Amino acid sequence: MKSKEIRSAFFEFFKSKQHIVVPSAPMVIKDDPTLMFTNAGMNQFKEFFLGNSEPKNTRVTDTQKCLRVSGKHNDLEEVGMDTYHHTMFEMVGNWSFGDYFKEEAIAWSWELLTDVFKIDKDKLYVTIFEGDKSEGLDRDTEAYNFWKQHIAEDRILNGNKNDNFWEMGEQGPCGPCSEIHVDIRSDEEKAKVSGAELVNADHPQVVEIWNLVFMQYNRKANGSLEKLPAQHVDTGMGFERLCMVLQEKQSNYDTDVFTPLIREIEAITNTKYGKDEEKDIAIRVISDHVRAVAFSIADGQLPSNTGAGYVIRRILRRAIRYGFTFLDKKEPFIYKLTDTLVKQMGDTFPELVSEKNLIINVIREEEQSFLRTLDQGLVLLENVISSASSKTISGKKAFELYDTYGFPIDLTALILRERGYNLNEKEFESELKKQKDRSRAATKVETGDWVVLHEDDVEEFVGYDTLETQVKITRYRKVESKKEGELYQLVFNLTPFYAEGGGQIGDKGYLEASDGEVVYIIDTKKENNLIIHFAKNLPRNPESSFKAVVNTQHRSNTASNHTATHLLHQGLRNVLGDHVAQKGSLVHNKYLRFDFSHFSKVSDEELKQVEDFVNARIHENLALQEQRGIPYQQAIDEGAVALFGEKYGDAVRTIRFGNSMELCGGTHVPNTGNIWHFIITSESSVASGIRRIEAITGEFAKNYFIDRSNEYAEIKKTLNAQNPVKAVSNLQEENATLQKQIQELLKDKAKNLKGELKNELETVNGINFLAKEVDLDASGMKDLAFEMGGEIDNLFILFGSKQNGKALLTCYISKELAADKDLNAGQIVRELGKHIQGGGGGQPFFATAGGKNPEGINEAISKAKGYIS
């Protein structure tokens, strides 16, 4: 069976068991602060397991794109080294939300694997939870009794808590699980060692294929367990491993999930998979990593220097590094795999098709950038090697290359080995651990258990229609972090506070008790479908009723900026073309940020047209037209724009101002006139094909005009001129004239200096040598060196100069001398540049260096003679 047929057969089987097929959630998570990425099929259903929402369907099935490269589930360093670990993988599964439980889950998994997929029963083993006395948990005899109806008892193995008790995290729903393992070794190997001995032993041909999780407990903050009011089933099967078994391969990478990509890599790199272990690892890394990066970009997460974006950049750079080192690819090529990936998986995941050009552009630019970083790192590593006092290189130096310059540590180690050096790996690991410890300490959050005050099924958001209402606190918990200190998270029965989402920041405000006590709400966020209000303290009597009041000015400013992003989107499409699409946004109360697809820098004239377009819509006083709870497809058919990277439900909300119509859950002004005015403050590049505009509106636009007016008055006063533009123009003309005069004076100074310096030349091994500090800028030193070179043969000059607190070095060598004596000015200034804490380069006969340590010039000059002695 081909992979597409396998996926289809899985869905058809569970549809026959009354399951609804639901789409994969985005791989990048936006409303769960405990996770960066979807790392298991159950992530999108957490709100149902936690009891925060009622599921529309109690039986569902899907294939979920997952990423395991951070936190507890981190397989990154194993990827490529073996044949079954992946960063991005598909997890097919079926779920029951308080419907069926162990008996059906076990029976159906066995039926699908053995009757539908025809897997030989003698290849299968299952594990059950053996119990844990320390937790007071008994062996899962219930699962054992169901399993023995299908499989021989000697193939039902006990598993420990690590393998057979699944937990969502340190807190939350959890329960025993039952894994299904498959043994695909040869008959000869099976005769020597039983598969039972290799289960959960990291054997590449005895692997876990499906995990059936039976959620029946809740882990509390103190570590204790309590029974859940409803029991759930959560199953997950590695799609790539299933294909390996059904296609009778010994490696996931030999299935048709990966072979199209591998064939394309072979063609691009002129290599052959299966001939050389190092090249094979590189090809596996690249074929895996391009999937992870492409899906992340398609879901709205671009590579960056922080958070989830940093993880994506790290994955891509690992792939580039393997291509650079083992496949000898010194130019971008990974982006070329996008076509193959889209053809292969675009039917199942249409976001790959719609974002294909973005994926290509972003990956290509990241490749170009990192290849430049590698070139720079190679020069820096060369400096480390040349200044080493022994054959063991400092781990601290290697960590600096890794941490500051992004130079991969495994590449550092490889180059050092090739050059006959060793890396002090313990020292490197120590530095890395210190960094990780600092990071963990800074971000660690300790979360208490929820204290439930009132039972409430649904927390209703009423903030579209009112900014204050009477509420009750239904639950609260205490959280502590190094960054924020002690906070309380409050959940209400209904709330006017908008929770951060869709790029818009959360509301602020306060709670007022009947006795006058005020508790300030400093932020509002969403977690697993709960609207959570952050407060520095808990009300004295949390069980009473409160008036919840949103900060009107904060909301008004935020709404003004949010509506402006809609008008900006429309304006960009109107001025630049229909290819423009939103690729991300941040709606703050002080400003807005809008990322969009466009192939070139937006000109000043185009920005002015966009700004004028938005302000024209503002001055038209367009009223808000809103529709709530309409079917998604109806909204799209009516012309609403769905935004990049957002997940929409079956029912959506549309926002229309004139001809601008978008799907949006954020808050908006009732009339565009409320925005007052719109000013673009910057336009820049985010990634290849992605531009960013920042802008301000409302009171911040007013303040902008006031500040510019005050500055203008100050300029007029300083210039003592009624027409400051003309005065500045006159100053520029005067400055240009003075600059010319200065250049002439410097040339005269250099001519006079040339005569003096000729008398200071000394002969060293037949070479006319001079090393001296001079009072000239870089241009003056160059002119002087070339003038002397035109008059004197066999010349070696090193000039040093201090300019504006910086150090400059200039090296000139007669061309014939450089060739005869194998001298290289570029290499010389790179080495001498260390003394001024800088670097440089150039040609063999002329090169320059700059640095931040002028005090090192004398040391550099004193070392110059050593190159010709």
Buried (B, 14 or more C-beta within 10 A) or exposed (E): BEBEEBBEBBBEBBEEBEBBEBBBBBBBBBBBBBBBBBBBBBBBBBBBBBBBBEBEEBBBBBBBBBBBBBEEEEBBEEBBEBBBBBBBBBBBBBBBBBBBBBEBBBBBBBBBBBEEBEBEEEBBBBBBBBBBEEBEBEBBEBBBBBBEEBBEEEBBBBBEBEBBBBBBBEBBBBBBBBBBBBBBBEEEBBEEEBBBEBBBEEBBBBBBBBBBBBBBBBBBBEEEBEEBEBBBBBBBBBBBBBBBBBBEBBBBBBBBBBBBBBEBBBEBBEBEBEEEEEBBBBBBBBBBBBBBBBBBBBBBBBBBEEEBBBBBBBBBBBBBBBBBBBBEBEEBBBBBBBEBBBEBBBEBBEBBEEBBBBBBBBBBBBBBBBBEBBEBBEEBBBBBBEEBEEEEBBBEBBBBBBEEEBBBBBBBBBBBEEEEBEBBEEBBEBBBEEEEEEEEEEEEEEBBBBEEBEEBEEBEBBBBEEBBBEBBBBBBBBBEBEEEEEBBBBBBBBBBBBBBBBBBBBBBBBBBBEEEBEBEBBBBBBBBBBBBBBBEEBBEEBEBEBBBBBBEEBBBBBBBBBBBBBBBBBBBBBBBEEEBBBBBBBBBBBBBBBBBBBEEEBEEEBBEBBBEBBBEBBEEEBBBEEBEEBEBEEBBEEEBBBBBBBBBEEEBBBBBBBEBBBBBBBBBBEBBBBBBBBBBEEBEEBBBBBBBBBBBBBBBBBEBEEEEEEEEEEBBEEBEBEEBEEBEEEEEEEEEEEEEEEEEEBBEBBEEBBEEBEEEBEEEEEBBBBBBBBEBBBEBBBBBBEBBBEEBEBBBBBBBBBBEEBBBBBBBBBEEBBEEBEBBBBBBBBBBBBBBBBBBBBEBBBBBBBBEBBEBBEBBBEBBBEBBE
